[in-house]
Amino acid sequence: MKNTIINLITPLSIILFAVLLRILPHPANFAPIGALALFGGVYLSKKYALVLPLLVMLISDFFIGFHNTMIFVYISFLLTGLIGMWVRKNKDVKNIFLASIFSSILFFIVTNFGVWAMGWYPKTLSGLIETYVLAIPFFRNTALGDLFYTGVFFGSFEVILRLTTRAYPNKISIK
């Protein structure tokens, strides 16, 4: 019973924290969702890992507003969760850092393709190029936000895990 409660409270706490961070005022694209998707892929069970960031997006989009490129945003976070599942098997600081950068690039490519595909720019090669060029200033905040929140989520969790494991050996299980 105790592990069931912990396994339920952990994802719910993460969801609430990430929703709050996304709803509170922040610089454009400096949000925790990419880091949350990566974190979930590494530390949460498969049933939570891929659903968690999508649920956070859905809840926070309810407050912020929905738009016609949402599917591309959601797909990019789903792919980031899959990257996290790879990192789970190859977890070290370098791979977490590289996965965070790669996830930011993936988000940039997928979401801006979505902007172009949904007709915000002419459906020509020059329209596609214009979409990516005009999005470059937003990429910096995406990468910085992903790196910052990846550091916060992974760093905090690892510190808490090590402290808890020392205090209660053989009692901690993350599922």
Contacts in CASP RR format, 6 or more apart in sequence:
PFRMAT RR
TARGET T0000
AUTHOR 0000-0000-0000
METHOD contacts of the structure
MODEL  1
MKNTIINLITPLSIILFAVLLRILPHPANFAPIGALALFGGVYLSKKYAL
VLPLLVMLISDFFIGFHNTMIFVYISFLLTGLIGMWVRKNKDVKNIFLAS
IFSSILFFIVTNFGVWAMGWYPKTLSGLIETYVLAIPFFRNTALGDLFYT
GVFFGSFEVILRLTTRAYPNKISIK
3 173 0 8 1.000
3 175 0 8 1.000
7 45 0 8 1.000
7 175 0 8 1.000
10 44 0 8 1.000
10 174 0 8 1.000
11 44 0 8 1.000
11 48 0 8 1.000
11 52 0 8 1.000
14 36 0 8 1.000
14 39 0 8 1.000
14 40 0 8 1.000
14 52 0 8 1.000
15 52 0 8 1.000
15 55 0 8 1.000
15 56 0 8 1.000
15 59 0 8 1.000
17 32 0 8 1.000
18 32 0 8 1.000
18 33 0 8 1.000
18 36 0 8 1.000
18 53 0 8 1.000
18 56 0 8 1.000
18 60 0 8 1.000
19 56 0 8 1.000
19 59 0 8 1.000
19 60 0 8 1.000
21 31 0 8 1.000
21 32 0 8 1.000
21 149 0 8 1.000
22 31 0 8 1.000
22 32 0 8 1.000
22 33 0 8 1.000
22 56 0 8 1.000
22 57 0 8 1.000
22 60 0 8 1.000
22 64 0 8 1.000
23 60 0 8 1.000
23 63 0 8 1.000
23 64 0 8 1.000
27 141 0 8 1.000
28 138 0 8 1.000
28 141 0 8 1.000
29 138 0 8 1.000
29 139 0 8 1.000
29 141 0 8 1.000
29 142 0 8 1.000
29 145 0 8 1.000
30 141 0 8 1.000
30 142 0 8 1.000
30 144 0 8 1.000
30 145 0 8 1.000
30 148 0 8 1.000
31 145 0 8 1.000
31 149 0 8 1.000
32 145 0 8 1.000
32 149 0 8 1.000
32 152 0 8 1.000
32 153 0 8 1.000
33 53 0 8 1.000
33 56 0 8 1.000
33 57 0 8 1.000
33 77 0 8 1.000
34 53 0 8 1.000
34 77 0 8 1.000
34 80 0 8 1.000
34 103 0 8 1.000
34 104 0 8 1.000
34 107 0 8 1.000
34 146 0 8 1.000
34 149 0 8 1.000
34 150 0 8 1.000
35 100 0 8 1.000
35 145 0 8 1.000
35 146 0 8 1.000
35 148 0 8 1.000
35 149 0 8 1.000
35 150 0 8 1.000
35 151 0 8 1.000
35 152 0 8 1.000
35 153 0 8 1.000
36 52 0 8 1.000
36 53 0 8 1.000
36 56 0 8 1.000
36 149 0 8 1.000
36 153 0 8 1.000
37 52 0 8 1.000
37 53 0 8 1.000
37 77 0 8 1.000
37 78 0 8 1.000
37 80 0 8 1.000
37 81 0 8 1.000
37 84 0 8 1.000
37 103 0 8 1.000
38 80 0 8 1.000
38 81 0 8 1.000
38 83 0 8 1.000
38 84 0 8 1.000
38 87 0 8 1.000
38 96 0 8 1.000
38 99 0 8 1.000
38 100 0 8 1.000
38 103 0 8 1.000
38 146 0 8 1.000
38 150 0 8 1.000
39 84 0 8 1.000
39 150 0 8 1.000
39 153 0 8 1.000
39 154 0 8 1.000
39 157 0 8 1.000
40 48 0 8 1.000
40 49 0 8 1.000
40 52 0 8 1.000
40 53 0 8 1.000
40 81 0 8 1.000
40 84 0 8 1.000
41 49 0 8 1.000
41 50 0 8 1.000
41 81 0 8 1.000
41 82 0 8 1.000
41 83 0 8 1.000
41 84 0 8 1.000
41 85 0 8 1.000
41 87 0 8 1.000
41 88 0 8 1.000
42 84 0 8 1.000
42 85 0 8 1.000
42 87 0 8 1.000
42 88 0 8 1.000
42 91 0 8 1.000
42 96 0 8 1.000
42 154 0 8 1.000
43 88 0 8 1.000
43 157 0 8 1.000
43 174 0 8 1.000
44 52 0 8 1.000
44 174 0 8 1.000
44 175 0 8 1.000
45 175 0 8 1.000
46 85 0 8 1.000
49 81 0 8 1.000
49 84 0 8 1.000
49 85 0 8 1.000
50 78 0 8 1.000
50 81 0 8 1.000
50 82 0 8 1.000
53 77 0 8 1.000
53 78 0 8 1.000
53 80 0 8 1.000
53 81 0 8 1.000
54 74 0 8 1.000
54 77 0 8 1.000
54 78 0 8 1.000
57 70 0 8 1.000
57 73 0 8 1.000
57 74 0 8 1.000
57 77 0 8 1.000
61 70 0 8 1.000
68 118 0 8 1.000
69 111 0 8 1.000
69 114 0 8 1.000
69 115 0 8 1.000
69 118 0 8 1.000
69 120 0 8 1.000
72 110 0 8 1.000
72 111 0 8 1.000
72 113 0 8 1.000
72 114 0 8 1.000
72 115 0 8 1.000
72 117 0 8 1.000
73 107 0 8 1.000
73 110 0 8 1.000
73 111 0 8 1.000
75 110 0 8 1.000
76 103 0 8 1.000
76 106 0 8 1.000
76 107 0 8 1.000
76 110 0 8 1.000
76 111 0 8 1.000
77 107 0 8 1.000
79 103 0 8 1.000
79 106 0 8 1.000
79 110 0 8 1.000
80 103 0 8 1.000
80 106 0 8 1.000
80 107 0 8 1.000
83 99 0 8 1.000
83 102 0 8 1.000
83 103 0 8 1.000
83 106 0 8 1.000
84 99 0 8 1.000
86 99 0 8 1.000
87 95 0 8 1.000
87 96 0 8 1.000
87 99 0 8 1.000
96 150 0 8 1.000
96 154 0 8 1.000
97 147 0 8 1.000
97 150 0 8 1.000
100 146 0 8 1.000
100 147 0 8 1.000
100 150 0 8 1.000
101 143 0 8 1.000
101 146 0 8 1.000
101 147 0 8 1.000
103 146 0 8 1.000
104 139 0 8 1.000
104 142 0 8 1.000
104 143 0 8 1.000
104 146 0 8 1.000
104 147 0 8 1.000
107 142 0 8 1.000
107 146 0 8 1.000
108 132 0 8 1.000
108 135 0 8 1.000
108 138 0 8 1.000
108 139 0 8 1.000
108 142 0 8 1.000
112 131 0 8 1.000
112 132 0 8 1.000
112 135 0 8 1.000
113 128 0 8 1.000
113 131 0 8 1.000
115 121 0 8 1.000
115 131 0 8 1.000
115 135 0 8 1.000
116 123 0 8 1.000
116 127 0 8 1.000
116 128 0 8 1.000
116 131 0 8 1.000
117 123 0 8 1.000
120 131 0 8 1.000
121 127 0 8 1.000
121 128 0 8 1.000
121 130 0 8 1.000
121 131 0 8 1.000
122 130 0 8 1.000
161 172 0 8 1.000
161 174 0 8 1.000
164 172 0 8 1.000
165 172 0 8 1.000
END
